Amino acid sequence: MRQWLEFNRWYLRRKRPPWDSGISPPELMAYIESHTPGRAMDLGCGTGTNVITLAQRHWQVVGVDFAVKAIVTARRKLRDAGVRAELRVGDVTRLKSVAGPFDLILDIGCFHALDAAGRTRYADSVNRLLLPGGTFLLYAQFKPTPTASTFGLVDADLEVFAPLQQLARQDGKDTVSQRHSAWLTFESRAVDN
């Protein structure tokens, strides 16, 4: 509940939260350029920047965020861009009503803000909703030390995605917070016949 209030407050009191650059990252653009359009879901979609980018490139997109103001803004931005996508106000740790499968599930900065129980529920949904052979593209920030009380991940937190195969990891620094961050690419294992 505290997180919900905190993130909604960011969207209500500021024109644009610091994480909302309005630009789709090169990692997503590279993925789009190398894959055939399909179904995509953006978890923690914010004001819809990446939903719009995907929809403009003929992806069928579902965006989910629990910040009501962010979804209202995303709906306006979709209309202005002349594209269609499904936007939902919802909790990314409780996606029972979302119907998969998805070729791509995208998360830019949502998973790392969840508590341990939320991460487990979130991962269960990702594992359930990702098409065999589908991609989970995750951008996350890491704690400065494993025992730090700040938000962020430690490597062990990624174990909830063990059913997926990790294909790539590109470590760096977040441009806003200057914290250690990484782009991680996972693939759902194909189902054996």
N, C-alpha and C positions, 0 to 999 in steps of 0.2 A: 504494500500500500504506500509506503514511504517513497519508493522509487516512482510509482505512478504519479504522485503529487509533484515530486521534484521535476520530472521530465515535462509534465504538463505545464508547470510554472515557467520553465524555460521558453516554451513556445508562446505563452501568454504575455510574458514581460519583455521579450526581445523580438525584434523584427526577424532575426535569423540566429539560431543557436550557433555556437562556434564550430560544431561538427557539420553543419549544413552548408557545404561549399557551393552547392548549385552546379557542380561539375561531376560527371561520372568519371571514376578513376581509370587510369590506363589499364589496370589489371582486368577490369570488367570489359573495357573496350576490346582488348586483345582476345578475351574469351568470345565475345560476340562475333568478332571478325573471323574466328576460326571454327565456329559451330553453326549448324543449321538451326534456324528459329524453331522453337517448340514451346513448351509451357515452362514458365518461370515463376518463382515466388520470392519476394523481397521481404525478409523478416526485419522489422524495425525500419520500415521504409521511409519514415519521416515525411518530408513534404513532397516525396515522389520523384525526385530527380532521376533515380535509376530505373524506376518504373516507367517513366516517360522514355528514357533512352532505349530500354528494351522494347517497349510498344512501338516506337518509331522504326524499329528494325524488325517488325513483324512477329514479335514474340507475344504469346498470350500470357498476360501477367496478372498475378495477384499480389497486392501489397498489404502488409499487416503492420499496424502500429497502435499502441495503446494511448498515444497522445491525440486527443480529439481534434485539437487545433491543427496539428500536423496533417491529419487526414483531410480536414476541411480545406486547408491550403493545397494539398495534393490534388484534390478533386478540381479545384479552380485551375491549377496549373495544367492538368490533363485536358480540361475543356479548352483552355487557351492554346495548347499545343495541337488540338484537333485529333487526339488519339484516345483510344478506349483501353481501360484496364479495370480490374476489380479491386477496389480499395475497401479494407475492413478495419474498423476500430476493434482491436482485439489484443489479447494477451498471447505473446509468442510461446508461452509455456503451456498453453491450453488451446491446441489447434484441432480439437476433435471434429469440429464442423467443416474443416477444410478438406476438400476431396483432392487427392493426388491421382496419379503420380505426376511429378515434375521432372523435367529434364535438367533444370538448374534451380538450385536454392541459393540465394545470395543473402549474406549478412555482413554489413559494414558497420561494426561497432555496437552490436546489440548483445550478443552472447556474453561478452566479457563483463557486462554490467549486472548479470543475473547472479542470484545466490546459488548455492550448491544444489538445492532441491529443484530450483527453476532450471538449472542447466541440464539436470537429468531428464526432466519432462520435455524440455526443448529438444534435446538430442533424440529422445524416443520418437518425437514427431518428425524430425528430419530423417531419421532412419526409416520411418514408416512411409513418408511421403515422397522420397526420392526414387525415381525410376531406376531399375537395375541398369547400370552403366551411366547413370546421371551424375551430375557434378554438384558438389556443395562448395561454394566459394566463400571463404570466411576471412574477414579482416578483424583482428583483435589486438588489444593492448595487453601488456603483461605487467604484473606487479614489479616494482623496483627490487624487492626482495621477497622471497616466498612467504615470509611472516608479516609483511606490511599489511596494515589495516585498510589500505585504499582499495578501490575496485581494480579489477584486472585479473588476469589469469596467471597460473603457473602451468608448466608443461603437463603436469598430471591431470589438470582439468580437461585436457583434450581426450583423455581415455574414454569419455562417454561416447566418442565417435569411433570406437574400436570396430564396430561392424562395417565401417567404411574403410577404404584403402586410401592412405594419404599419398598423394602423387607429388606434391611440391610444397615447399615452404620458403618464403622470401622474407627474411628478417630486415627490419629497419627501425626508423623512429617516426612516431606520429608527428605530423607537421603542426598540430595545434598544441598538444600537451608535451611534446618532446620526450615521451615515454617510449620504451622498447615496444615495438609492435611487429606483427607479421601478417602476411597474406598466406593463407593455407588453402590448398586445393585438395579436396577429397573426392573420391569416386565411389559410388555404390557398386558393390560387387555384383556381377551378373549372376542370375539365378541358374544353377545347373539343371539341365533337363534330365 
